[in-house]
Amino acid sequence: MQLASLSNRHPPERLDLLRLRDTRERIQRELIYLIAEEQGCQVQ
């Protein structure tokens, strides 16, 4: 849950992260968002 609260994710992205129960999956999803942000993309 800390990833969603500390990151600059949009509300729908935060909600997606909070819905995930598996910590590993949550971290992987956040990494996807961070990489996309770094490359100037938006994850859909």
Jmol script that loads the backbone (N, CA, C; Angstrom):
load data "model"
ATOM      1  N   MET A   1       0.814  -1.199   0.000  1.00  0.00           N
ATOM      2  CA  MET A   1       0.000   0.000   0.000  1.00  0.00           C
ATOM      3  C   MET A   1       0.851   1.254   0.000  1.00  0.00           C
ATOM      4  N   GLN A   2       2.029   1.176   0.527  1.00  0.00           N
ATOM      5  CA  GLN A   2       2.872   2.362   0.579  1.00  0.00           C
ATOM      6  C   GLN A   2       3.262   2.846  -0.805  1.00  0.00           C
ATOM      7  N   LEU A   3       3.449   1.932  -1.737  1.00  0.00           N
ATOM      8  CA  LEU A   3       3.796   2.357  -3.090  1.00  0.00           C
ATOM      9  C   LEU A   3       2.722   3.256  -3.668  1.00  0.00           C
ATOM     10  N   ALA A   4       1.491   2.873  -3.509  1.00  0.00           N
ATOM     11  CA  ALA A   4       0.393   3.666  -4.063  1.00  0.00           C
ATOM     12  C   ALA A   4       0.301   5.029  -3.389  1.00  0.00           C
ATOM     13  N   SER A   5       0.558   5.083  -2.095  1.00  0.00           N
ATOM     14  CA  SER A   5       0.421   6.356  -1.388  1.00  0.00           C
ATOM     15  C   SER A   5       1.625   7.271  -1.597  1.00  0.00           C
ATOM     16  N   LEU A   6       2.796   6.705  -1.819  1.00  0.00           N
ATOM     17  CA  LEU A   6       3.998   7.515  -1.977  1.00  0.00           C
ATOM     18  C   LEU A   6       4.263   7.939  -3.415  1.00  0.00           C
ATOM     19  N   SER A   7       3.706   7.232  -4.347  1.00  0.00           N
ATOM     20  CA  SER A   7       3.989   7.533  -5.748  1.00  0.00           C
ATOM     21  C   SER A   7       3.082   8.643  -6.254  1.00  0.00           C
ATOM     22  N   ASN A   8       3.421   9.144  -7.417  1.00  0.00           N
ATOM     23  CA  ASN A   8       2.628  10.201  -8.044  1.00  0.00           C
ATOM     24  C   ASN A   8       1.668   9.613  -9.072  1.00  0.00           C
ATOM     25  N   ARG A   9       1.105   8.476  -8.760  1.00  0.00           N
ATOM     26  CA  ARG A   9       0.180   7.798  -9.673  1.00  0.00           C
ATOM     27  C   ARG A   9      -1.138   8.548  -9.737  1.00  0.00           C
ATOM     28  N   HIS A  10      -1.783   8.423 -10.881  1.00  0.00           N
ATOM     29  CA  HIS A  10      -3.142   8.944 -11.036  1.00  0.00           C
ATOM     30  C   HIS A  10      -4.083   8.062 -10.220  1.00  0.00           C
ATOM     31  N   PRO A  11      -5.220   8.596  -9.797  1.00  0.00           N
ATOM     32  CA  PRO A  11      -6.139   7.800  -8.961  1.00  0.00           C
ATOM     33  C   PRO A  11      -6.475   6.411  -9.514  1.00  0.00           C
ATOM     34  N   PRO A  12      -6.771   6.261 -10.820  1.00  0.00           N
ATOM     35  CA  PRO A  12      -7.076   4.896 -11.297  1.00  0.00           C
ATOM     36  C   PRO A  12      -5.883   3.942 -11.147  1.00  0.00           C
ATOM     37  N   GLU A  13      -4.669   4.469 -11.361  1.00  0.00           N
ATOM     38  CA  GLU A  13      -3.476   3.634 -11.207  1.00  0.00           C
ATOM     39  C   GLU A  13      -3.275   3.270  -9.736  1.00  0.00           C
ATOM     40  N   ARG A  14      -3.499   4.195  -8.845  1.00  0.00           N
ATOM     41  CA  ARG A  14      -3.387   3.905  -7.409  1.00  0.00           C
ATOM     42  C   ARG A  14      -4.380   2.826  -7.002  1.00  0.00           C
ATOM     43  N   LEU A  15      -5.597   2.954  -7.503  1.00  0.00           N
ATOM     44  CA  LEU A  15      -6.625   1.973  -7.186  1.00  0.00           C
ATOM     45  C   LEU A  15      -6.229   0.588  -7.689  1.00  0.00           C
ATOM     46  N   ASP A  16      -5.671   0.530  -8.901  1.00  0.00           N
ATOM     47  CA  ASP A  16      -5.187  -0.748  -9.429  1.00  0.00           C
ATOM     48  C   ASP A  16      -4.145  -1.361  -8.504  1.00  0.00           C
ATOM     49  N   LEU A  17      -3.220  -0.542  -8.023  1.00  0.00           N
ATOM     50  CA  LEU A  17      -2.182  -1.043  -7.120  1.00  0.00           C
ATOM     51  C   LEU A  17      -2.774  -1.527  -5.799  1.00  0.00           C
ATOM     52  N   LEU A  18      -3.721  -0.787  -5.277  1.00  0.00           N
ATOM     53  CA  LEU A  18      -4.308  -1.155  -3.992  1.00  0.00           C
ATOM     54  C   LEU A  18      -5.165  -2.417  -4.077  1.00  0.00           C
ATOM     55  N   ARG A  19      -5.696  -2.690  -5.254  1.00  0.00           N
ATOM     56  CA  ARG A  19      -6.522  -3.888  -5.434  1.00  0.00           C
ATOM     57  C   ARG A  19      -5.689  -5.163  -5.454  1.00  0.00           C
ATOM     58  N   LEU A  20      -4.419  -5.034  -5.798  1.00  0.00           N
ATOM     59  CA  LEU A  20      -3.564  -6.212  -5.882  1.00  0.00           C
ATOM     60  C   LEU A  20      -3.251  -6.723  -4.489  1.00  0.00           C
ATOM     61  N   ARG A  21      -3.431  -8.007  -4.271  1.00  0.00           N
ATOM     62  CA  ARG A  21      -3.165  -8.606  -2.967  1.00  0.00           C
ATOM     63  C   ARG A  21      -1.731  -9.129  -2.871  1.00  0.00           C
ATOM     64  N   ASP A  22      -1.163  -9.473  -4.014  1.00  0.00           N
ATOM     65  CA  ASP A  22       0.177 -10.038  -4.038  1.00  0.00           C
ATOM     66  C   ASP A  22       1.212  -8.907  -4.068  1.00  0.00           C
ATOM     67  N   THR A  23       2.070  -8.870  -3.064  1.00  0.00           N
ATOM     68  CA  THR A  23       3.073  -7.811  -2.949  1.00  0.00           C
ATOM     69  C   THR A  23       4.007  -7.794  -4.147  1.00  0.00           C
ATOM     70  N   ARG A  24       4.430  -8.971  -4.579  1.00  0.00           N
ATOM     71  CA  ARG A  24       5.337  -9.046  -5.725  1.00  0.00           C
ATOM     72  C   ARG A  24       4.678  -8.453  -6.975  1.00  0.00           C
ATOM     73  N   GLU A  25       3.431  -8.789  -7.193  1.00  0.00           N
ATOM     74  CA  GLU A  25       2.712  -8.264  -8.354  1.00  0.00           C
ATOM     75  C   GLU A  25       2.548  -6.745  -8.250  1.00  0.00           C
ATOM     76  N   ARG A  26       2.277  -6.259  -7.053  1.00  0.00           N
ATOM     77  CA  ARG A  26       2.122  -4.815  -6.830  1.00  0.00           C
ATOM     78  C   ARG A  26       3.422  -4.082  -7.157  1.00  0.00           C
ATOM     79  N   ILE A  27       4.546  -4.623  -6.715  1.00  0.00           N
ATOM     80  CA  ILE A  27       5.842  -4.005  -6.988  1.00  0.00           C
ATOM     81  C   ILE A  27       6.152  -4.047  -8.477  1.00  0.00           C
ATOM     82  N   GLN A  28       5.851  -5.161  -9.125  1.00  0.00           N
ATOM     83  CA  GLN A  28       6.083  -5.266 -10.567  1.00  0.00           C
ATOM     84  C   GLN A  28       5.248  -4.254 -11.329  1.00  0.00           C
ATOM     85  N   ARG A  29       4.006  -4.094 -10.930  1.00  0.00           N
ATOM     86  CA  ARG A  29       3.126  -3.118 -11.589  1.00  0.00           C
ATOM     87  C   ARG A  29       3.662  -1.701 -11.399  1.00  0.00           C
ATOM     88  N   GLU A  30       4.118  -1.383 -10.207  1.00  0.00           N
ATOM     89  CA  GLU A  30       4.679  -0.047  -9.955  1.00  0.00           C
ATOM     90  C   GLU A  30       5.925   0.176 -10.804  1.00  0.00           C
ATOM     91  N   LEU A  31       6.749  -0.848 -10.958  1.00  0.00           N
ATOM     92  CA  LEU A  31       7.925  -0.724 -11.819  1.00  0.00           C
ATOM     93  C   LEU A  31       7.521  -0.452 -13.264  1.00  0.00           C
ATOM     94  N   ILE A  32       6.470  -1.103 -13.713  1.00  0.00           N
ATOM     95  CA  ILE A  32       5.969  -0.852 -15.071  1.00  0.00           C
ATOM     96  C   ILE A  32       5.555   0.609 -15.206  1.00  0.00           C
ATOM     97  N   TYR A  33       4.836   1.124 -14.210  1.00  0.00           N
ATOM     98  CA  TYR A  33       4.416   2.532 -14.246  1.00  0.00           C
ATOM     99  C   TYR A  33       5.630   3.469 -14.245  1.00  0.00           C
ATOM    100  N   LEU A  34       6.616   3.163 -13.417  1.00  0.00           N
ATOM    101  CA  LEU A  34       7.797   4.025 -13.335  1.00  0.00           C
ATOM    102  C   LEU A  34       8.595   4.022 -14.633  1.00  0.00           C
ATOM    103  N   ILE A  35       8.751   2.860 -15.230  1.00  0.00           N
ATOM    104  CA  ILE A  35       9.487   2.770 -16.498  1.00  0.00           C
ATOM    105  C   ILE A  35       8.740   3.517 -17.591  1.00  0.00           C
ATOM    106  N   ALA A  36       7.426   3.337 -17.648  1.00  0.00           N
ATOM    107  CA  ALA A  36       6.628   4.037 -18.652  1.00  0.00           C
ATOM    108  C   ALA A  36       6.714   5.548 -18.451  1.00  0.00           C
ATOM    109  N   GLU A  37       6.670   5.971 -17.207  1.00  0.00           N
ATOM    110  CA  GLU A  37       6.773   7.405 -16.906  1.00  0.00           C
ATOM    111  C   GLU A  37       8.119   7.955 -17.348  1.00  0.00           C
ATOM    112  N   GLU A  38       9.165   7.204 -17.090  1.00  0.00           N
ATOM    113  CA  GLU A  38      10.518   7.620 -17.472  1.00  0.00           C
ATOM    114  C   GLU A  38      10.637   7.751 -18.986  1.00  0.00           C
ATOM    115  N   GLN A  39       9.946   6.887 -19.709  1.00  0.00           N
ATOM    116  CA  GLN A  39      10.009   6.908 -21.175  1.00  0.00           C
ATOM    117  C   GLN A  39       8.971   7.849 -21.778  1.00  0.00           C
ATOM    118  N   GLY A  40       8.186   8.490 -20.943  1.00  0.00           N
ATOM    119  CA  GLY A  40       7.191   9.439 -21.424  1.00  0.00           C
ATOM    120  C   GLY A  40       5.942   8.774 -21.965  1.00  0.00           C
ATOM    121  N   CYS A  41       5.661   7.568 -21.526  1.00  0.00           N
ATOM    122  CA  CYS A  41       4.488   6.822 -21.981  1.00  0.00           C
ATOM    123  C   CYS A  41       3.433   6.796 -20.889  1.00  0.00           C
ATOM    124  N   GLN A  42       2.249   6.367 -21.275  1.00  0.00           N
ATOM    125  CA  GLN A  42       1.178   6.193 -20.296  1.00  0.00           C
ATOM    126  C   GLN A  42       0.690   4.759 -20.381  1.00  0.00           C
ATOM    127  N   VAL A  43       0.650   4.075 -19.252  1.00  0.00           N
ATOM    128  CA  VAL A  43       0.218   2.684 -19.208  1.00  0.00           C
ATOM    129  C   VAL A  43      -1.294   2.627 -19.254  1.00  0.00           C
ATOM    130  N   GLN A  44      -1.821   1.750 -20.094  1.00  0.00           N
ATOM    131  CA  GLN A  44      -3.271   1.600 -20.199  1.00  0.00           C
ATOM    132  C   GLN A  44      -3.673   0.218 -19.827  1.00  0.00           C
TER     133      GLN A  44
END
end "model"
wireframe off; spacefill off
backbone 0.3
color backbone group
